Amino acid sequence: MHEYSTTLAIIEKVIDEARKRGAKRVISVELRIGKLTLLSIEQVRFCFEALSKGTMLEGCELVIEEVPARFKCPVCGRVDNSIDVDWLLYDHTIPSLPSFVCSVCGSGLEIVGGRECIIKGMRVVV
């Protein structure tokens, strides 16, 4: 479950940054999580609540913006963010990530979005 380790790293980074700013408490954290990180948003929320207990983040609001997967064709330039990648979370029989192809020219697509896991911001009480 990589949600646990990822969420722990996020919490540690937020606490570190909050302390640098002299914060007593964090009241909200805003994240951007891409679909292709294969992180379950529900599991991140669960881990965040459990791991933040007893810290300056306990009880803070967690806002998560889920970023869709975006692909671009290097040949014709078509950008596509309509490809469904939700099944990647649940189908564990696939030995590796599939090749995504352009519906216009048939070329292999490049990933241009959806891999991010970013702390976008936080609000603190000083």
N, C-alpha and C positions, 0 to 999 in steps of 0.2 A: 504494500500500500504506500505509494509514493506521496499521497496526500499528506500523510503524517509528517514525513521529513521535510517536504516543501513548506507546509504550514509552520512547522517549528522554525525553519530558517526565516520565514517572513516575520514571525513574532519576534525573534531575536534581533532582526534588523530594525524593526519598528521601535523596540525598546531602546536599542542603542542610539538611534537618531533622536528619540524623544529625550533621553537623558542628556545628550549633547546640547539640547535646547533648553535644559532646565525644567522639563515638564514634570508635573506631579502625577498626571493621569492622562491617558489617551482616551478621547471620547468617540473618535471614529477613525476607521481605516478604509481606504478605497483601493481596490485592486482591479487590474485588467488581466483576465485569464483567457488565453486563446484555446479554441476547441482542440487544436492539434497537440496541446500539452497532455491530453488524455487525463486531465485532472477532473474528478467528479466535484462539481460545485457544492453539492450537498455534503460530501465528505470533507471538503475544505472547511465549510461552515462548522461541521461537527467537531473537527480537530481544533479549529480556532477557539471555539467555546471551551473545550476541555483543556487545551494547553494554556489558555490565557488566565485560568483560575489562579488567584493569588498573585497576579502581576498587575502592573499599572494599566493593562488592557482589559482586565476583567469587566464584563458588562458593556464594553464599547460596541458601537454600531459597526458592523462589517458590511460594506457595500462592494458588490462584485459585478463588474461589467464583463460579460462573456463576449469575447471577440470571435467572429466567425472565421472559418478557414477561407483563405483567399488564394487563388491560383492565377498565374499569368502565363500565357503562351509566349515563349521566346521567339517564335517564328512569326505569328500573325498579330501578336500584341493583345489578344483578347484577354480580359480580366474576368474571372468567374468566382463568385462567392456563393453560388447556389449548389455546389456539390455537397451532398449529404455525407458527413463523416461521423455521425453519431454511432453508427454500427461498429466503428473501430474500438469503442469503449467496451463493447459487449461480446464481440466475436474473437475469442482467444485462440481459434484454430488457424488463424492466418500466420504463416511463418515470418512474414515481413510486410512492411507497408506496401500497398498496391501502387502501381504506376497509374497516375491520373493523366488522361489524354484530352487534348483540346477537341471539343465537339465540332469545331469549324474545320481545322486542317489536319487533325489526327496526331499532332506533335505532342511530346511529353510536356506536361505543365510544371512550372516552377512554383514552389510555395512562397508567397509574398506576405502572408499574414496568418495569424492564428497560432503561432508558436510562443507568443509572449506570455510572461508571468511577471507582472510589474506592480510594484507598490506605487500607485498613482498619487496618493496623498494621505495625509492624516491630520486630524484636529486634536489639539492637546490643551490641557489646562496647566498654566505655568504657576 
